[in-house]
Amino acid sequence: MNTQTKSIIKGGFFGAIVYAGIMAGFDYFDGEGFRIWRFIFNALFFGIFISLMIRYNLKQQEKKEKN
């Protein structure tokens, strides 16, 4: 696994966990209980989105360095 792939996976994973945790915290403060399925959905949705953004940014940086 190359460095770019590791960066994409790590960034997506950590970003997703932080986002899902914050959203779970907002639910907790609103008086709702912890819902595992909502946490998983938030983590997957945001993780995929962040991974795509990291991939795009890394490709743009690579393209810029070649020129």
N, C-alpha and C positions, 0 to 999 in steps of 0.2 A: 504494500500500500504506500503510495507516494505522499509527500508532504501536503499537497493540495487536497487530497481526499481526506486526510486526517484533520485538516483545518476545517473542512466543510462539516464533517461528522461532529467534531468537538463543538464547533460554534452552534450548530443546529441543536445539539443535545442540551448544552448548558443554557442557551437562550430559551429553549422550550420549557425546561424545568423552572427557570426563574419566572417566566411569564405565567405558567400554569400555577405556580405557587402564589404569585401576587393576585391572580384572579381568585384563587381559593381563599386568600386572606380577605378580599373584598366581600366575598360571599359570607364568610364567617362574621365579619363586622355588620353585615346586613341581617344577621340573625338566622341564616340558613346553615345547615349542617354541611359537613364535607361530603361531596359527591364524587366518588372515584371515577365514574364514567365521564363526568364533565371535565375533571382534571386531565384524564387521558385524551379526551377530544381536544382540549385547549393545547396540550403539549404536542400532539401530533400535528394539528393545524399550524401552529406557530413554528414548530420545528421544521416542517417542510418549507414554509415560507422563508424562514431565515436561511435555511440551507441553499435555497435557490438564489437568494440575494448574495450570499457569500460566494457562491460559485460564479455568479455574474461578475462580481467585483474582482475576484481573482483572475478571471479571464481578461478583464479590461486592463488590469495591472500588467499581466503577462504580455498583452498586445502592445501596451505603452513601452515596456522595456525592450521589445524587439525593434521598435522604430527608433 
